[in-house]
Amino acid sequence: MDEESEVQDEGVVSLAAECAKLWPGMLLKSSEEEGRLKDEKEVTEGPGVEHPAHSALTEADTHTIRVDVMRTRGNHPAFGPQMRERLRELLTQLCLKEKIRYMQGLHEVAAVFAYIESTEGFHPTESTESTDASSRTLECFMAFVRNFMPCFYDAESFVILHITLLFFRQLLLYHLPHLHNQLEEAGVAPVVYATPWFITLFAYKNPLHVTMRLWHEYIRRGDPTFVPFLAVALMELEKQAFLNVEEDDLNSAVDRTRITSLEKLRDVWKAAESLHARTPKSFTFRMSKVLTQVRQQLRKETGHPWTESVLARAEQERRLALLAREAIAQYVRVSEAGTAVPSSGLPSLRVLLLDVRPRSAFDAEHLPHAVHFHPPCLARLAQATNGSRRSAERLAQALKQAMVEVGDLVLRKDSTPTMAAEDDGLGAEVFQSLQLAASEAWGEGWLSESERAHLAILGGEEDWDSAQLCRPGAVAALFELLAEQLSMPRVSVVLGGAAVLHREAEKRGVPTTATPPTPAAAAAESAAAGAERLRGFLSKTATGARSAFQSFPSFKRDGKAKDAKDAKGSES
């Protein structure tokens, strides 16, 4: 159904009437609760700092609003001169009341509220401050943006958008690593195709009736962290089409992705709910916490140093992190079958804990169900890769360009580093060792899709810094190998490592265990360490010898002359 016929459909008008009746009660109730909490915070902590630059619209903002209003839903018959004037009023009043700069994309959001108002005004509720319909529309519009559209509070920093895109990337890599890696190799970054989804909540280029139904379900769900699941679900439904196109056409194929019908919306929503049920609770908890803290800080700070430090940290959040409390809760759920679920909303996941610390650290203390994996080849891989940040750096660069103008963003793929052939062989050796160790502990089918197992990599103190950022080492190298090179789904890292996990186990009354070191095990570890040192020494010696040889071309000339002389002598 196109937009011209959509406006004549009685079903669309009745849907708008349903939204007009139900949305005020859902939106203004949550907005009222947020206002109460804000008042309590100001009583205890004092009022936040106002942004003087945002107290009034600039001339540039006014011009951009005028231009965006004229191109909003251009083919839709309902958007005539009167509707566009109302749209301009809503955008202007929202920016003034919320003290925010106008950001492109906001006009797509306002258009939905203007359309609902034109069919049947928003109904009054007990929470409504105003009695006239136009003021109720503005209140609902403001409440929706405040609760579900945090990107519009970014101003020029784009920090919330940046963080949202990085969490989306985590989720895409976690569930659809093959597609994620194909897009990365083709230089198709999330900032290009996913930005319109997040700043308009899928209103951009989607029919009004689909947008209204999606938002109705979204408001009813009341979870701002659900949008990455919708985005990944949409990618999952289109996955085969993306994988079938040529690399040069991949960007266009992703850009054409839409939710064009209510039937497709139902499929996307169902897939998103399924993804949510198969994702560690840690993901939504961390995303919600980070966004809340950033929004609170944005109300107080205006300087670039703070936002740059947040972005610098966020860029290192490449890996989906499993909180220690969830790792322990999942262990309790499995080991104490029949008992109550450790925490509300905890998804039922089969978490496989892979401990990559050295043998001595593992033997000193570990969880009973953890599988130890620290072969010599893993240490060599960690040294070879040195925690490469190729994907995060490319995304970071793309986001910096997006701050200038998202629409003209073009990514170059010639800057992508590649693994050397010897590193590929080393990666295969690591994976073969992992396959042997994991199959012995978890069964031959631990990798099968039917098992839906979640692999959590657990490191030691050397893998994490004081800010709980993952350092280059065994954890970073193994994650990159499994998720970004071998496209293995559902790989995560335990945030903070073994020290944090064991403290959480002690707090929850979960016993850890220790393995007394045997002379044979100690000798084997010592021999392995000695072999690694010898391998490193020989590698450096060989490299030095090659460099020395190549630096003296006379050796090669003399050698060739002698070979030619010997050959001539043999012929005679």
C-alpha positions in Angstrom: 0.0 0.0 0.0 1.4 3.4 -1.0 0.9 6.6 1.0 -1.7 8.0 -1.4 -4.1 5.1 -1.0 -3.1 4.7 2.7 -4.9 8.0 3.7 -8.2 6.7 2.2 -8.1 3.4 4.1 -10.6 3.4 6.9 -8.3 1.0 8.8 -5.6 3.6 9.0 -8.0 6.3 10.2 -9.3 3.9 12.9 -5.7 3.1 13.9 -5.0 6.8 14.3 -8.1 7.1 16.4 -7.0 4.2 18.6 -3.6 5.9 19.1 -5.3 9.2 19.9 -7.3 7.5 22.6 -4.6 5.3 24.2 -1.3 7.1 23.8 -2.0 10.0 26.2 -2.6 7.5 29.1 0.5 5.5 28.3 2.9 8.5 27.5 1.8 11.1 30.0 1.8 8.6 32.9 5.5 7.7 32.3 6.3 11.4 31.8 4.7 12.3 35.1 6.7 9.7 36.9 9.9 11.0 35.3 9.1 14.5 36.3 8.5 13.4 39.9 11.9 11.6 40.0 13.6 14.7 38.5 12.1 16.9 41.2 13.3 14.6 43.9 16.8 14.6 42.4 16.9 18.4 42.3 15.8 18.6 46.0 18.7 16.2 47.0 21.4 17.3 44.5 20.4 20.7 43.4 19.2 21.8 40.0 21.1 20.9 36.8 22.9 23.5 34.8 20.9 25.0 32.1 22.4 25.3 28.6 22.1 29.0 27.6 22.8 28.2 24.0 19.8 26.0 23.9 17.3 28.4 25.5 16.3 29.7 22.0 16.3 28.4 18.5 19.0 29.7 16.3 18.4 31.2 12.8 20.0 28.0 11.4 17.7 25.8 13.3 14.6 27.8 12.1 15.8 27.5 8.5 16.4 23.7 8.8 13.0 23.2 10.4 11.4 25.1 7.5 13.2 23.0 4.9 12.5 19.7 6.6 8.8 20.5 7.0 8.4 21.1 3.3 9.9 17.6 2.4 8.1 15.7 5.1 5.8 13.0 3.7 5.9 14.8 0.4 3.6 12.3 -1.5 1.0 12.0 1.3 -2.2 13.9 0.5 -2.9 14.6 4.2 0.3 16.8 4.4 -1.0 20.0 2.8 -0.1 23.6 3.8 -2.1 23.6 7.0 -0.6 20.3 8.2 2.9 21.6 7.4 2.3 24.8 9.4 1.2 22.7 12.3 4.3 20.5 11.9 6.5 23.6 12.1 4.7 24.7 15.3 5.2 21.4 17.0 8.9 21.3 16.2 9.5 24.8 17.3 7.6 24.5 20.6 9.3 21.2 21.4 12.8 22.6 21.0 11.9 25.7 23.0 10.3 23.8 25.9 12.9 21.0 26.1 15.8 23.5 25.5 17.3 21.4 22.8 18.8 22.2 19.4 16.8 21.0 16.4 18.1 17.8 14.9 17.2 16.4 11.5 14.9 13.4 11.8 12.8 15.0 14.5 10.4 16.2 11.7 9.6 12.5 10.9 8.6 11.9 14.5 6.5 15.0 14.7 4.6 14.1 11.5 3.1 11.1 13.1 1.6 13.2 16.0 0.4 15.9 13.6 -1.3 13.2 11.5 -3.1 11.7 14.5 -4.2 15.1 15.6 -5.7 15.8 12.2 -7.8 12.7 12.2 -8.9 12.7 15.8 -7.4 14.9 18.6 -5.6 13.2 21.5 -8.0 12.4 24.3 -7.7 14.1 27.7 -6.5 12.1 30.7 -6.0 12.8 34.4 -2.3 13.4 33.7 -3.0 16.0 31.0 -2.2 19.5 32.0 -4.1 21.2 29.1 -7.7 21.1 28.1 -7.3 22.0 24.4 -6.4 19.3 21.8 -3.4 21.1 20.3 -1.7 21.4 23.7 -2.4 17.7 24.4 -0.7 16.8 21.1 2.4 18.8 22.1 2.4 17.1 25.6 2.3 13.6 24.0 4.9 14.5 21.4 7.3 15.8 24.1 6.7 12.8 26.4 7.4 10.4 23.5 10.7 12.1 22.5 11.7 12.4 26.2 11.1 8.7 26.9 12.0 7.0 23.7 14.1 9.2 21.5 17.3 10.0 23.5 19.3 10.8 20.4 17.6 14.2 20.1 19.2 15.3 23.4 22.7 14.9 21.9 23.2 18.5 20.6 26.4 18.5 18.6 28.1 15.7 20.4 26.2 12.8 18.9 27.3 10.8 22.0 24.0 9.0 22.6 23.7 8.1 18.9 27.3 6.9 19.0 26.6 4.7 22.0 23.4 3.3 20.6 25.1 2.4 17.4 27.9 0.6 19.3 25.4 -1.4 21.3 23.6 -2.3 18.1 26.9 -3.4 16.6 27.5 -5.6 19.7 24.1 -7.3 19.3 24.5 -7.8 15.5 27.9 -9.4 16.0 26.6 -11.5 18.8 23.7 -13.0 16.9 24.6 -12.6 13.2 28.4 -12.5 13.0 28.5 -13.7 9.4 26.4 -10.8 8.3 28.1 -8.4 10.5 31.5 -9.4 9.2 30.4 -9.2 5.6 29.2 -5.7 6.1 32.4 -4.7 7.9 34.5 -6.1 5.1 32.4 -4.2 2.5 32.8 -1.0 4.5 29.1 -0.7 5.2 29.0 0.8 8.7 26.0 1.0 11.0 26.2 4.8 11.1 25.1 4.8 7.4 22.1 2.5 7.4 21.0 2.3 11.0 21.2 6.0 12.0 17.8 6.8 10.4 16.2 3.9 12.2 17.4 5.1 15.6 16.8 8.8 15.3 13.3 8.3 13.8 12.3 5.0 15.5 11.8 3.5 12.0 9.4 6.3 10.8 11.9 7.2 8.0 10.5 6.0 4.6 8.0 3.6 6.3 4.2 4.0 5.8 2.4 5.9 8.5 0.1 3.0 9.4 3.1 0.7 10.0 4.9 3.4 12.0 1.8 4.0 14.2 1.3 0.3 14.9 5.0 -0.1 15.7 5.1 2.8 18.0 1.9 1.6 19.7 3.6 -1.7 20.6 6.8 0.1 21.5 5.1 2.5 23.9 3.1 -0.3 25.4 6.3 -2.3 26.0 8.0 0.8 27.6 11.6 -0.3 27.0 13.9 2.2 25.2 16.6 -0.5 24.9 14.4 -2.6 22.6 15.2 -0.7 19.5 18.5 -2.5 18.7 16.6 -5.8 18.9 14.2 -4.5 16.3 17.1 -3.4 14.1 18.9 -6.7 14.3 15.6 -8.6 13.7 15.0 -6.6 10.6 18.6 -7.4 9.4 18.0 -11.1 10.2 14.8 -11.2 8.1 16.8 -9.7 5.2 20.0 -11.6 5.8 19.8 -13.9 2.8 19.1 -11.1 0.4 22.2 -9.3 1.8 24.4 -12.4 1.5 23.3 -13.0 -2.1 24.2 -9.5 -3.5 27.6 -8.5 -4.9 29.8 -6.6 -2.5 29.5 -3.4 -4.5 25.7 -3.5 -4.2 25.6 -4.4 -0.5 25.4 -0.8 0.6 22.4 -0.1 -1.6 20.7 -3.3 -0.5 20.9 -2.5 3.2 19.8 1.1 2.5 16.6 -0.2 0.9 15.6 -2.2 4.0 12.1 -1.1 5.1 9.2 -2.3 7.1 6.6 -1.8 4.4 3.6 -3.7 5.7 1.9 -4.8 8.9 2.6 -8.4 8.1 6.3 -7.7 7.9 6.1 -5.7 11.1 4.6 -8.7 12.9 7.5 -10.8 11.6 10.1 -8.2 12.7 8.5 -7.8 16.2 8.3 -11.6 16.7 12.0 -12.0 15.7 13.0 -9.1 18.0 11.2 -10.7 21.0 13.0 -14.0 20.2 16.3 -12.3 20.0 15.6 -10.5 23.3 14.8 -13.9 25.0 18.1 -15.3 23.7 20.3 -12.4 24.8 22.0 -12.1 28.2 20.2 -9.6 30.4 23.5 -7.9 30.9 23.2 -6.3 27.4 20.0 -4.4 28.1 21.0 -3.6 31.7 24.3 -2.1 30.6 22.8 -0.2 27.7 20.1 1.3 29.9 22.6 2.3 32.6 25.0 3.9 30.2 22.4 5.9 28.3 20.8 7.1 31.6 24.2 8.3 32.9 25.0 10.0 29.7 21.7 11.9 29.6 22.2 13.1 33.2 25.7 14.3 32.4 24.6 16.0 29.2 22.2 18.2 31.3 25.2 19.5 33.3 28.2 19.5 30.9 28.8 21.3 27.7 32.5 20.8 27.1 34.0 18.5 24.5 36.6 16.8 26.8 33.9 14.9 28.6 32.1 13.7 25.5 35.4 12.7 23.9 36.4 10.6 26.9 33.0 8.9 26.8 33.3 8.2 23.1 36.9 6.9 23.6 35.7 4.4 26.2 32.6 3.4 24.2 34.8 2.6 21.1 36.5 -0.1 23.2 33.1 -1.7 24.0 33.3 -4.0 21.0 32.4 -7.1 22.8 29.1 -8.1 24.4 30.0 -8.2 28.1 28.4 -10.7 30.5 28.1 -9.3 34.0 29.5 -11.5 36.8 26.1 -11.5 38.5 24.4 -13.0 35.5 27.1 -15.6 35.0 26.6 -16.7 38.6 22.8 -16.6 38.3 22.9 -18.7 35.2 25.2 -21.2 37.0 22.8 -21.3 40.0 19.8 -21.8 37.6 21.4 -24.9 36.0 23.1 -26.4 39.0 20.1 -26.1 41.3 17.4 -27.4 39.1 13.9 -27.0 40.4 14.7 -23.9 42.5 13.3 -20.4 41.8 14.8 -18.3 39.1 17.7 -16.3 40.6 16.4 -13.0 39.3 13.3 -11.7 37.6 13.5 -11.4 33.8 16.6 -13.7 33.6 16.6 -15.4 30.2 17.1 -19.2 30.2 20.5 -19.5 28.5 23.1 -22.3 28.3 26.2 -20.4 29.2 29.5 -22.2 28.6 32.3 -20.7 30.7 35.7 -20.8 29.1 38.5 -19.9 31.5 41.6 -18.7 29.5 43.9 -17.9 32.4 47.2 -19.8 32.9 46.9 -23.2 34.5 48.4 -22.0 37.8 45.7 -19.3 38.2 42.9 -21.7 37.2 44.1 -24.4 39.6 44.2 -21.8 42.5 40.5 -21.0 42.1 37.8 -21.6 39.6 34.1 -22.3 39.3 33.3 -26.0 39.1 31.7 -25.8 35.7 34.4 -23.7 34.0 36.5 -25.3 31.3 40.2 -24.4 31.2 41.7 -23.4 27.9 45.2 -21.9 27.8 47.3 -23.8 25.2 50.6 -22.3 24.0 49.1 -21.4 20.6 46.6 -19.1 22.4 49.5 -17.1 23.9 51.1 -16.9 20.5 47.8 -15.7 19.0 47.5 -13.0 21.7 51.0 -11.8 20.9 50.4 -11.8 17.1 47.1 -10.0 17.1 47.9 -7.6 20.0 44.2 -7.0 20.5 43.6 -5.4 17.0 40.9 -2.8 17.0 40.3 -2.7 13.3 36.4 -2.7 13.4 36.1 -0.2 16.3 38.5 2.2 14.6 36.6 2.1 11.3 33.3 2.7 13.1 34.8 5.5 15.1 36.2 7.2 12.0 32.8 6.9 10.3 31.0 8.4 13.3 33.4 11.4 13.2 32.5 12.0 9.6 28.8 11.6 10.5 29.1 14.6 12.9 29.7 16.7 9.8 27.0 15.3 7.5 25.6 11.8 7.7 24.1 11.9 4.2 27.5 12.4 2.5 29.3 9.8 4.5 31.5 7.5 2.3 33.6 4.8 3.9 36.9 3.6 2.5 37.6 -0.1 2.8 41.3 0.1 1.7 42.4 0.9 5.3 41.2 -2.5 6.7 44.2 -4.5 7.9 44.4 -8.2 7.1 45.9 -11.1 9.0 49.1 -12.5 7.7 49.1 -16.1 6.4 51.0 -17.3 9.4 48.4 -15.8 11.7 45.6 -17.6 9.8 47.4 -20.9 10.4 47.8 -19.9 14.1 44.1 -19.2 14.3 43.3 -22.6 12.9 45.5 -24.2 15.5 43.8 -22.3 18.3 40.3 -23.3 17.1 41.3 -27.0 16.7 42.6 -27.0 20.3 39.4 -25.3 21.5 37.3 -27.8 19.6 39.0 -30.7 21.3 38.8 -29.2 24.8 35.2 -28.1 24.4 33.9 -31.3 22.8 35.4 -33.3 25.7 33.7 -31.1 28.3 30.4 -30.1 26.6 29.8 -32.7 23.9 30.4 -32.8 20.2 27.4 -30.7 19.4 28.4 -27.7 21.5 28.8 -25.6 18.4 25.5 -26.7 16.7 22.8 -24.1 16.2 20.3 -26.4 17.8 22.2 -26.2 21.1 22.1 -22.3 21.1 25.0 -22.3 23.5 26.5 -19.0 24.7 30.3 -19.0 25.1 31.6 -16.7 27.8 35.3 -16.1 27.8 36.8 -15.5 31.3 40.2 -13.9 31.6 42.4 -12.9 34.5 43.8 -9.6 36.0 46.1 -9.2 33.0 43.2 -9.0 30.6 41.4 -6.1 32.3 42.4 -2.7 33.5 41.2 -0.7 36.5 38.3 0.8 34.4 37.2 -2.7 33.4 38.3 -2.2 29.8 39.6 -5.3 28.0 43.3 -5.1 27.4 45.2 -6.8 24.5 45.7 -10.4 25.5 44.1 -13.8 25.5 40.5 -12.7 25.9 40.7 -10.0 23.2 42.5 -12.3 20.8 40.2 -15.3 21.2 37.1 -13.1 20.9 38.4 -11.6 17.7 39.3 -15.0 16.3 35.9 -16.6 17.1 33.5 -13.8 16.5 35.1 -11.5 13.9 37.2 -14.0 11.9 35.3 -17.4 12.2 31.8 -15.8 12.6 30.9 -17.9 15.6 27.6 -16.6 17.1 26.9 -15.9 20.8 30.4 -15.2 22.0 30.8 -12.8 25.0 33.4 -11.9 27.6 32.9 -11.9 31.4 33.2 -8.3 32.5 36.1 -7.7 34.9 37.5 -11.3 34.7 37.9 -14.0 37.2 38.5 -11.8 40.2 35.1 -10.0 39.8 33.4 -13.4 39.1 34.8 -15.1 42.2 33.8 -12.2 44.4 30.3 -12.4 43.1 30.3 -16.2 43.7 31.3 -15.6 47.3 28.6 -13.0 47.8 26.0 -15.3 46.4 27.2 -18.3 48.4 28.4 -20.2 45.3 31.4 -22.3 46.2 34.5 -22.2 44.0 37.0 -25.0 43.8 40.8 -25.4 43.6 42.8 -28.1 41.9 46.0 -29.1 43.8 48.9 -28.8 41.3 50.5 -32.1 40.4 54.2 -32.4 39.6 53.4 -33.5 36.0 51.1 -30.4 35.4 53.7 -28.1 36.8 56.4 -29.6 34.7 54.2 -29.4 31.6 53.4 -25.7 32.1 57.0 -25.0 32.7 58.0 -26.9 29.6 55.3 -25.1 27.6 56.6 -21.7 28.8 60.1 -22.6 28.0 59.1 -23.8 24.5 57.3 -20.5 23.9 60.4 -18.5 25.0 62.6 -20.6 22.7 60.1 -20.2 19.8 60.2 -16.4 20.3 64.0 -16.4 20.5 64.3 -18.4 17.3 61.7 -16.3 15.5 63.6 -13.1 16.4 66.9 -14.7 15.4 65.6 -15.8 12.1 64.1 -12.4 11.4 67.3 -10.7 12.3 69.3 -13.1 10.1 67.0 -12.4 7.1 67.3 -8.7 7.6 71.1 -8.9 7.8 71.3 -11.0 4.7 69.0 -8.6 2.8 71.0 -5.6 3.9 74.1 -6.9 2.1 73.3 -7.3 -1.6 76.9 -8.3 -2.4 76.2 -11.6 -0.7 73.4 -12.3 -3.2 75.6 -11.1 -6.2 78.5 -13.3 -5.2 76.2 -16.2 -4.7 74.6 -15.8 -8.1 78.1 -15.4 -9.8 79.3 -18.5 -8.1 76.2 -20.4 -9.2 76.6 -19.2 -12.8 80.3 -20.2 -12.8 79.5 -23.7 -11.4 76.8 -24.2 -14.0 79.1 -23.2 -16.8 81.8 -25.6 -15.5 79.3 -28.5 -15.4 78.2 -27.8 -19.0 81.8 -28.0 -20.3 
